[in-house]
Amino acid sequence: MYIYPDNLSAKATLWLWELRDIGIIGVGLLLSVLALTQTGIALPLVLTAVFAFLTIRHEGTSILDFIRYAAAFLLTRQQYYEWRLDS
């Protein structure tokens, strides 16, 4: 009997993000605050917030994955349609 989800095969998550994303967000916030205090530029903070929003995971799919799937379906991958008349 395993207590850990998916018999130890699930990715480690914390709140709404994977631990890798939490690390990237933490380092990004640290560098963003440093850039904001030293230069007054808020762009790195905005980019970190956008990354944090896009990597939110719900039921195994992040918002960024959903955008990638939608772009592939609508723009980059060819769709195949077959029309016929059944009699």
Phi and psi in radians as a Rosetta constraint file:
Dihedral C 1 N 2 CA 2 C 2 CIRCULARHARMONIC -1.824 0.35
Dihedral N 2 CA 2 C 2 N 3 CIRCULARHARMONIC 2.424 0.35
Dihedral C 2 N 3 CA 3 C 3 CIRCULARHARMONIC -1.619 0.35
Dihedral N 3 CA 3 C 3 N 4 CIRCULARHARMONIC -0.551 0.35
Dihedral C 3 N 4 CA 4 C 4 CIRCULARHARMONIC -1.224 0.35
Dihedral N 4 CA 4 C 4 N 5 CIRCULARHARMONIC 2.479 0.35
Dihedral C 4 N 5 CA 5 C 5 CIRCULARHARMONIC -1.064 0.35
Dihedral N 5 CA 5 C 5 N 6 CIRCULARHARMONIC 2.546 0.35
Dihedral C 5 N 6 CA 6 C 6 CIRCULARHARMONIC 0.978 0.35
Dihedral N 6 CA 6 C 6 N 7 CIRCULARHARMONIC 0.639 0.35
Dihedral C 6 N 7 CA 7 C 7 CIRCULARHARMONIC 0.902 0.35
Dihedral N 7 CA 7 C 7 N 8 CIRCULARHARMONIC 0.845 0.35
Dihedral C 7 N 8 CA 8 C 8 CIRCULARHARMONIC 1.161 0.35
Dihedral N 8 CA 8 C 8 N 9 CIRCULARHARMONIC 0.266 0.35
Dihedral C 8 N 9 CA 9 C 9 CIRCULARHARMONIC -1.818 0.35
Dihedral N 9 CA 9 C 9 N 10 CIRCULARHARMONIC -0.094 0.35
Dihedral C 9 N 10 CA 10 C 10 CIRCULARHARMONIC -1.371 0.35
Dihedral N 10 CA 10 C 10 N 11 CIRCULARHARMONIC 2.629 0.35
Dihedral C 10 N 11 CA 11 C 11 CIRCULARHARMONIC -1.298 0.35
Dihedral N 11 CA 11 C 11 N 12 CIRCULARHARMONIC 2.573 0.35
Dihedral C 11 N 12 CA 12 C 12 CIRCULARHARMONIC -1.256 0.35
Dihedral N 12 CA 12 C 12 N 13 CIRCULARHARMONIC 2.240 0.35
Dihedral C 12 N 13 CA 13 C 13 CIRCULARHARMONIC -2.226 0.35
Dihedral N 13 CA 13 C 13 N 14 CIRCULARHARMONIC 2.685 0.35
Dihedral C 13 N 14 CA 14 C 14 CIRCULARHARMONIC -2.395 0.35
Dihedral N 14 CA 14 C 14 N 15 CIRCULARHARMONIC 2.070 0.35
Dihedral C 14 N 15 CA 15 C 15 CIRCULARHARMONIC 0.995 0.35
Dihedral N 15 CA 15 C 15 N 16 CIRCULARHARMONIC -1.933 0.35
Dihedral C 15 N 16 CA 16 C 16 CIRCULARHARMONIC -1.886 0.35
Dihedral N 16 CA 16 C 16 N 17 CIRCULARHARMONIC 0.083 0.35
Dihedral C 16 N 17 CA 17 C 17 CIRCULARHARMONIC -2.201 0.35
Dihedral N 17 CA 17 C 17 N 18 CIRCULARHARMONIC 2.754 0.35
Dihedral C 17 N 18 CA 18 C 18 CIRCULARHARMONIC -1.310 0.35
Dihedral N 18 CA 18 C 18 N 19 CIRCULARHARMONIC 2.774 0.35
Dihedral C 18 N 19 CA 19 C 19 CIRCULARHARMONIC -1.117 0.35
Dihedral N 19 CA 19 C 19 N 20 CIRCULARHARMONIC -0.561 0.35
Dihedral C 19 N 20 CA 20 C 20 CIRCULARHARMONIC -1.074 0.35
Dihedral N 20 CA 20 C 20 N 21 CIRCULARHARMONIC -0.754 0.35
Dihedral C 20 N 21 CA 21 C 21 CIRCULARHARMONIC -1.167 0.35
Dihedral N 21 CA 21 C 21 N 22 CIRCULARHARMONIC -0.645 0.35
Dihedral C 21 N 22 CA 22 C 22 CIRCULARHARMONIC -1.071 0.35
Dihedral N 22 CA 22 C 22 N 23 CIRCULARHARMONIC -0.723 0.35
Dihedral C 22 N 23 CA 23 C 23 CIRCULARHARMONIC -1.117 0.35
Dihedral N 23 CA 23 C 23 N 24 CIRCULARHARMONIC -0.769 0.35
Dihedral C 23 N 24 CA 24 C 24 CIRCULARHARMONIC -1.128 0.35
Dihedral N 24 CA 24 C 24 N 25 CIRCULARHARMONIC -0.727 0.35
Dihedral C 24 N 25 CA 25 C 25 CIRCULARHARMONIC -1.134 0.35
Dihedral N 25 CA 25 C 25 N 26 CIRCULARHARMONIC -0.725 0.35
Dihedral C 25 N 26 CA 26 C 26 CIRCULARHARMONIC -1.099 0.35
Dihedral N 26 CA 26 C 26 N 27 CIRCULARHARMONIC -0.823 0.35
Dihedral C 26 N 27 CA 27 C 27 CIRCULARHARMONIC -1.135 0.35
Dihedral N 27 CA 27 C 27 N 28 CIRCULARHARMONIC -0.702 0.35
Dihedral C 27 N 28 CA 28 C 28 CIRCULARHARMONIC -1.089 0.35
Dihedral N 28 CA 28 C 28 N 29 CIRCULARHARMONIC -0.721 0.35
Dihedral C 28 N 29 CA 29 C 29 CIRCULARHARMONIC -1.143 0.35
Dihedral N 29 CA 29 C 29 N 30 CIRCULARHARMONIC -0.709 0.35
Dihedral C 29 N 30 CA 30 C 30 CIRCULARHARMONIC -1.078 0.35
Dihedral N 30 CA 30 C 30 N 31 CIRCULARHARMONIC -0.838 0.35
Dihedral C 30 N 31 CA 31 C 31 CIRCULARHARMONIC -1.181 0.35
Dihedral N 31 CA 31 C 31 N 32 CIRCULARHARMONIC -0.594 0.35
Dihedral C 31 N 32 CA 32 C 32 CIRCULARHARMONIC -1.169 0.35
Dihedral N 32 CA 32 C 32 N 33 CIRCULARHARMONIC -0.751 0.35
Dihedral C 32 N 33 CA 33 C 33 CIRCULARHARMONIC -1.153 0.35
Dihedral N 33 CA 33 C 33 N 34 CIRCULARHARMONIC -0.687 0.35
Dihedral C 33 N 34 CA 34 C 34 CIRCULARHARMONIC -1.074 0.35
Dihedral N 34 CA 34 C 34 N 35 CIRCULARHARMONIC -0.789 0.35
Dihedral C 34 N 35 CA 35 C 35 CIRCULARHARMONIC -1.137 0.35
Dihedral N 35 CA 35 C 35 N 36 CIRCULARHARMONIC -0.663 0.35
Dihedral C 35 N 36 CA 36 C 36 CIRCULARHARMONIC -1.168 0.35
Dihedral N 36 CA 36 C 36 N 37 CIRCULARHARMONIC -0.726 0.35
Dihedral C 36 N 37 CA 37 C 37 CIRCULARHARMONIC -1.307 0.35
Dihedral N 37 CA 37 C 37 N 38 CIRCULARHARMONIC -0.577 0.35
Dihedral C 37 N 38 CA 38 C 38 CIRCULARHARMONIC -1.489 0.35
Dihedral N 38 CA 38 C 38 N 39 CIRCULARHARMONIC -0.673 0.35
Dihedral C 38 N 39 CA 39 C 39 CIRCULARHARMONIC -2.023 0.35
Dihedral N 39 CA 39 C 39 N 40 CIRCULARHARMONIC -0.327 0.35
Dihedral C 39 N 40 CA 40 C 40 CIRCULARHARMONIC 1.441 0.35
Dihedral N 40 CA 40 C 40 N 41 CIRCULARHARMONIC 0.161 0.35
Dihedral C 40 N 41 CA 41 C 41 CIRCULARHARMONIC -1.575 0.35
Dihedral N 41 CA 41 C 41 N 42 CIRCULARHARMONIC 2.191 0.35
Dihedral C 41 N 42 CA 42 C 42 CIRCULARHARMONIC -1.713 0.35
Dihedral N 42 CA 42 C 42 N 43 CIRCULARHARMONIC -0.018 0.35
Dihedral C 42 N 43 CA 43 C 43 CIRCULARHARMONIC -1.047 0.35
Dihedral N 43 CA 43 C 43 N 44 CIRCULARHARMONIC -0.755 0.35
Dihedral C 43 N 44 CA 44 C 44 CIRCULARHARMONIC -1.077 0.35
Dihedral N 44 CA 44 C 44 N 45 CIRCULARHARMONIC -0.599 0.35
Dihedral C 44 N 45 CA 45 C 45 CIRCULARHARMONIC -1.158 0.35
Dihedral N 45 CA 45 C 45 N 46 CIRCULARHARMONIC -0.695 0.35
Dihedral C 45 N 46 CA 46 C 46 CIRCULARHARMONIC -1.151 0.35
Dihedral N 46 CA 46 C 46 N 47 CIRCULARHARMONIC -0.759 0.35
Dihedral C 46 N 47 CA 47 C 47 CIRCULARHARMONIC -1.097 0.35
Dihedral N 47 CA 47 C 47 N 48 CIRCULARHARMONIC -0.678 0.35
Dihedral C 47 N 48 CA 48 C 48 CIRCULARHARMONIC -1.143 0.35
Dihedral N 48 CA 48 C 48 N 49 CIRCULARHARMONIC -0.715 0.35
Dihedral C 48 N 49 CA 49 C 49 CIRCULARHARMONIC -1.144 0.35
Dihedral N 49 CA 49 C 49 N 50 CIRCULARHARMONIC -0.684 0.35
Dihedral C 49 N 50 CA 50 C 50 CIRCULARHARMONIC -1.145 0.35
Dihedral N 50 CA 50 C 50 N 51 CIRCULARHARMONIC -0.746 0.35
Dihedral C 50 N 51 CA 51 C 51 CIRCULARHARMONIC -1.080 0.35
Dihedral N 51 CA 51 C 51 N 52 CIRCULARHARMONIC -0.745 0.35
Dihedral C 51 N 52 CA 52 C 52 CIRCULARHARMONIC -1.071 0.35
Dihedral N 52 CA 52 C 52 N 53 CIRCULARHARMONIC -0.693 0.35
Dihedral C 52 N 53 CA 53 C 53 CIRCULARHARMONIC -1.194 0.35
Dihedral N 53 CA 53 C 53 N 54 CIRCULARHARMONIC -0.753 0.35
Dihedral C 53 N 54 CA 54 C 54 CIRCULARHARMONIC -1.242 0.35
Dihedral N 54 CA 54 C 54 N 55 CIRCULARHARMONIC -0.368 0.35
Dihedral C 54 N 55 CA 55 C 55 CIRCULARHARMONIC -1.713 0.35
Dihedral N 55 CA 55 C 55 N 56 CIRCULARHARMONIC 0.150 0.35
Dihedral C 55 N 56 CA 56 C 56 CIRCULARHARMONIC -1.091 0.35
Dihedral N 56 CA 56 C 56 N 57 CIRCULARHARMONIC 2.286 0.35
Dihedral C 56 N 57 CA 57 C 57 CIRCULARHARMONIC -1.904 0.35
Dihedral N 57 CA 57 C 57 N 58 CIRCULARHARMONIC 2.387 0.35
Dihedral C 57 N 58 CA 58 C 58 CIRCULARHARMONIC -2.369 0.35
Dihedral N 58 CA 58 C 58 N 59 CIRCULARHARMONIC 2.072 0.35
Dihedral C 58 N 59 CA 59 C 59 CIRCULARHARMONIC 0.944 0.35
Dihedral N 59 CA 59 C 59 N 60 CIRCULARHARMONIC 0.716 0.35
Dihedral C 59 N 60 CA 60 C 60 CIRCULARHARMONIC 1.501 0.35
Dihedral N 60 CA 60 C 60 N 61 CIRCULARHARMONIC -0.064 0.35
Dihedral C 60 N 61 CA 61 C 61 CIRCULARHARMONIC -2.136 0.35
Dihedral N 61 CA 61 C 61 N 62 CIRCULARHARMONIC 2.269 0.35
Dihedral C 61 N 62 CA 62 C 62 CIRCULARHARMONIC -1.577 0.35
Dihedral N 62 CA 62 C 62 N 63 CIRCULARHARMONIC 2.918 0.35
Dihedral C 62 N 63 CA 63 C 63 CIRCULARHARMONIC -1.121 0.35
Dihedral N 63 CA 63 C 63 N 64 CIRCULARHARMONIC -0.655 0.35
Dihedral C 63 N 64 CA 64 C 64 CIRCULARHARMONIC -1.132 0.35
Dihedral N 64 CA 64 C 64 N 65 CIRCULARHARMONIC -0.687 0.35
Dihedral C 64 N 65 CA 65 C 65 CIRCULARHARMONIC -1.073 0.35
Dihedral N 65 CA 65 C 65 N 66 CIRCULARHARMONIC -0.745 0.35
Dihedral C 65 N 66 CA 66 C 66 CIRCULARHARMONIC -1.078 0.35
Dihedral N 66 CA 66 C 66 N 67 CIRCULARHARMONIC -0.733 0.35
Dihedral C 66 N 67 CA 67 C 67 CIRCULARHARMONIC -1.120 0.35
Dihedral N 67 CA 67 C 67 N 68 CIRCULARHARMONIC -0.700 0.35
Dihedral C 67 N 68 CA 68 C 68 CIRCULARHARMONIC -1.099 0.35
Dihedral N 68 CA 68 C 68 N 69 CIRCULARHARMONIC -0.774 0.35
Dihedral C 68 N 69 CA 69 C 69 CIRCULARHARMONIC -1.100 0.35
Dihedral N 69 CA 69 C 69 N 70 CIRCULARHARMONIC -0.727 0.35
Dihedral C 69 N 70 CA 70 C 70 CIRCULARHARMONIC -1.152 0.35
Dihedral N 70 CA 70 C 70 N 71 CIRCULARHARMONIC -0.719 0.35
Dihedral C 70 N 71 CA 71 C 71 CIRCULARHARMONIC -1.161 0.35
Dihedral N 71 CA 71 C 71 N 72 CIRCULARHARMONIC -0.685 0.35
Dihedral C 71 N 72 CA 72 C 72 CIRCULARHARMONIC -1.137 0.35
Dihedral N 72 CA 72 C 72 N 73 CIRCULARHARMONIC -0.721 0.35
Dihedral C 72 N 73 CA 73 C 73 CIRCULARHARMONIC -1.205 0.35
Dihedral N 73 CA 73 C 73 N 74 CIRCULARHARMONIC -0.745 0.35
Dihedral C 73 N 74 CA 74 C 74 CIRCULARHARMONIC -1.544 0.35
Dihedral N 74 CA 74 C 74 N 75 CIRCULARHARMONIC -0.502 0.35
Dihedral C 74 N 75 CA 75 C 75 CIRCULARHARMONIC -2.124 0.35
Dihedral N 75 CA 75 C 75 N 76 CIRCULARHARMONIC -0.823 0.35
Dihedral C 75 N 76 CA 76 C 76 CIRCULARHARMONIC -1.712 0.35
Dihedral N 76 CA 76 C 76 N 77 CIRCULARHARMONIC -0.483 0.35
Dihedral C 76 N 77 CA 77 C 77 CIRCULARHARMONIC -1.788 0.35
Dihedral N 77 CA 77 C 77 N 78 CIRCULARHARMONIC 2.426 0.35
Dihedral C 77 N 78 CA 78 C 78 CIRCULARHARMONIC -1.305 0.35
Dihedral N 78 CA 78 C 78 N 79 CIRCULARHARMONIC 2.366 0.35
Dihedral C 78 N 79 CA 79 C 79 CIRCULARHARMONIC -1.679 0.35
Dihedral N 79 CA 79 C 79 N 80 CIRCULARHARMONIC 2.505 0.35
Dihedral C 79 N 80 CA 80 C 80 CIRCULARHARMONIC -2.002 0.35
Dihedral N 80 CA 80 C 80 N 81 CIRCULARHARMONIC 2.122 0.35
Dihedral C 80 N 81 CA 81 C 81 CIRCULARHARMONIC -2.116 0.35
Dihedral N 81 CA 81 C 81 N 82 CIRCULARHARMONIC 2.376 0.35
Dihedral C 81 N 82 CA 82 C 82 CIRCULARHARMONIC -2.135 0.35
Dihedral N 82 CA 82 C 82 N 83 CIRCULARHARMONIC 2.141 0.35
Dihedral C 82 N 83 CA 83 C 83 CIRCULARHARMONIC -1.893 0.35
Dihedral N 83 CA 83 C 83 N 84 CIRCULARHARMONIC 2.282 0.35
Dihedral C 83 N 84 CA 84 C 84 CIRCULARHARMONIC -2.657 0.35
Dihedral N 84 CA 84 C 84 N 85 CIRCULARHARMONIC 2.773 0.35
Dihedral C 84 N 85 CA 85 C 85 CIRCULARHARMONIC -1.850 0.35
Dihedral N 85 CA 85 C 85 N 86 CIRCULARHARMONIC 2.067 0.35
Dihedral C 85 N 86 CA 86 C 86 CIRCULARHARMONIC -1.575 0.35
Dihedral N 86 CA 86 C 86 N 87 CIRCULARHARMONIC 2.262 0.35
